[in-house]
Amino acid sequence: MFARSPIARGDFLGEYTGHVRFFPADTMWPTITANGYVFDLGCQIDLEKGIAGVDGRDAGNFTRFLNHSYQAN
């Protein structure tokens, strides 16, 4: 996905959607994000369930393809 015009910092592009998944707190985050579509919620919602993330791989929308770069690739 490429922007046709510059996007200002703080502009709303869309809501990241997907399944909320819980990962053991002792799991390394790079291992969790191996599929490339897990967004870290940055919190531990339930101590028993572990770290929460939104996995957009199977149920996400267009925002799962958004990324940033200072240079076009």
HUDA-V566113 format. One record per residue. N is the residue number from 0. D_CENTER is the distance of its C-alpha to the mean C-alpha in Angstrom with 1 decimal. Layout:
((N,D_CENTER) (N,D_CENTER))
This chain:
((0,15.6) (1,17.9) (2,18.9) (3,22.7) (4,23.2) (5,21.8) (6,19.0) (7,19.9) (8,17.8) (9,16.7) (10,17.0) (11,15.1) (12,13.6) (13,12.3) (14,10.5) (15,7.0) (16,8.6) (17,9.1) (18,10.8) (19,10.7) (20,11.6) (21,13.5) (22,14.2) (23,17.4) (24,17.5) (25,19.4) (26,16.9) (27,15.7) (28,11.9) (29,12.4) (30,14.0) (31,11.2) (32,8.7) (33,11.7) (34,10.6) (35,7.9) (36,5.4) (37,4.3) (38,2.3) (39,5.9) (40,8.1) (41,10.6) (42,13.4) (43,15.5) (44,16.4) (45,19.1) (46,21.0) (47,22.1) (48,18.8) (49,16.9) (50,13.5) (51,11.0) (52,7.4) (53,6.1) (54,6.8) (55,7.1) (56,9.6) (57,12.7) (58,12.3) (59,9.7) (60,11.3) (61,11.8) (62,8.7) (63,6.9) (64,9.7) (65,9.4) (66,9.9) (67,12.6) (68,16.0) (69,19.3) (70,21.1) (71,20.7) (72,20.2))
